[in-house]
Amino acid sequence: MSVPVISLAAARALHLAAQGLLTPAKRKAGPEDVVAAIQRMGLLQIDTISVVARSPYLVLFSRLGDYAPQWLEQALAGRQLFEYWAHEACFLPIEDFALLRHRMLNPQGMGWKYSQEWVEKHQGAINDILSHIAANGPQRSADFNAQKKGGNGWWEWKPEKRHLETLFTAGKLMVAERRNFHRVYDLTERLLPDWDDARQALSEEEARRVMLARTCRYLGIFKAEWLADYYRLKRVAPKKLLQQLQGEILPIKVAQLSGDFYLHHSLAEALPLAEQNKLRSRVTTLLSPFDPVVWDRRRALELFNFDYRLECYTPKGKRQYGYFTLPVLNRGELIGRIDAKMHRRTGEFEVISFHLEPGVRMGKQRCQDLFQAISRMAKWHGAGRVRLRAVPGALREQYGEIWQVG
C-alpha cells in the first residue's frame, strides 16, 4: 500500500485539528468545556506571568473563546483536575493520576524538583508540616512563618515553601485548590481517599508506553523524535516505540519536509480531505508562549517554520521582540508575534509591538482576522479599548490607533 502524501499546509491543519484549533468554537463555552479541552491536549502547562492573563487561561481561551477563568479553579477544587509535573508544572485530568503516580513514588528521579539531601536534613520539619496539615486542614505557603524571599529562584524559597513543594513532588500532598492562583495544599490521602497504589498505580514502563501513545493523539501528526518532549521523557527508542504503536498510527509523507511522519488513527477520517488539500484551519488567535503548539521550539520551527523563544528572562536591552510575546496563529500559519500588556487599572489592552514573519503580507482579510482576534482577547480580559503601538501600518490604517471593544 502506498504511503499517503500531504502538503505542509495539510499537515499543519491536522496538527491543529488534534489540538482543537481547526475551527472556531461553535457555541458559548461552559464549565465542562474547560476539562474537555485539557483532556484533548492531555495537559495544561502552568505559568504565573500575568502581564496579560496567565498562560493556562490563555491556552484555554485560544480554544474555547469567551469563558470564565474561574472554571479552571473550580475543576481543580472539584477533583476533575490535579496538578503535577508533566511537561512542566501542569493541570491534568484526574483520571491521569495513575499515569504520573510512579514519578511521585520515586521522586529521586525528578531532578531539581526533589532533593533527597534536603529531605534528610529537614526530615523533622517536613514531618511537622504534614502533621500540621493533617490536624488543621489545607494550608498555603503563606500560612507558615514568612521569611524574606530571595529573588534568584526556588533555592531561595523560605524553608516551609520548599518543604511543601518537596511533599508535593513526592505525592504526599496535592494541590486542593488555588486562591488568587496560590497553591493550597492538602493530604493526598484526604483528597483521594479511595486511591490504592498497589492496585491503581502504573509501573514506570507502562506509564511511559501510555504517555507516548497518548502524545501521538495529542499531536495528531508527528515524527518519532517529537514524542518524548510532551511529557518530558528520556531515552525513547523510536523504532521500538513505533512497533508498539502499530494499529494506532499510519505512515505518511509531508511534502516540503524530510523524514518519516505518522498520523494518529483518530484523524483517519480527515486524511482524505488533507490529501486533497481541502483541510484548512479557520482559527485566528493569539497563543500563549506555553501553548502545546509552540512549547517544543524545535517542532514549531520544523512544522510551522516559526523560530520562537520567550524573552522574559532576557535582559531588556537584548530582547528582539518583547517581554512576553504571543505567537499569532492565522488560518493555519504562525505569522508573527505580538507583545501585549493588559492595563487592568485603566481597562486598556495595549499592543506594544507586532512583528510579522518574513514574507507575510497584511491584506484586507488578514487585517480583519487580526482586528477581530485582538478585539476578542481584549474583551475577554475586560478591556474597554485597544491601543496599538508599533504594529504593521496596514492594521493601523484600517482600524486606527485606538479602538473600542465590548
Buried (B, 14 or more C-beta within 10 A) or exposed (E): EEEBEBBBBBBBBBBBBBBBBBEBBEEEBEBEBBBBBBBBBBBBBBBEBEBBBBBBBBBBBBBBBEBBBEBBBBBBBEEBBBBBBBBEBBBBBBEBBBBBBBBBEEBEEBEEBBBEEBBEEBEEEBEEBBEBBEEEEBBBBEBBEEEEEEEEEEEEBBBBBBBBBBBBBBBBBBBBBBEEBEBBBBBBEBBBEEBEEEEEBBEBEEBBBBBBBBBBBBBBBBBBBBBBBBBEBEEBEEEEBBEEBEEBBBEBBBEEBEEBBBBBBBBEEBBEBBBEEEBBBEBBBBBBBBBBBBBBBEBBEBBBBBEBEBBBEBEEEEBEBBBBBBBBBBBBBBBBBBBBBBBEEEBBBBBBBBBBBEEBEBEEEBBBBBBEBBBBBBBBBEBEBBBBBEBBEBBBEEBEEEBEBE
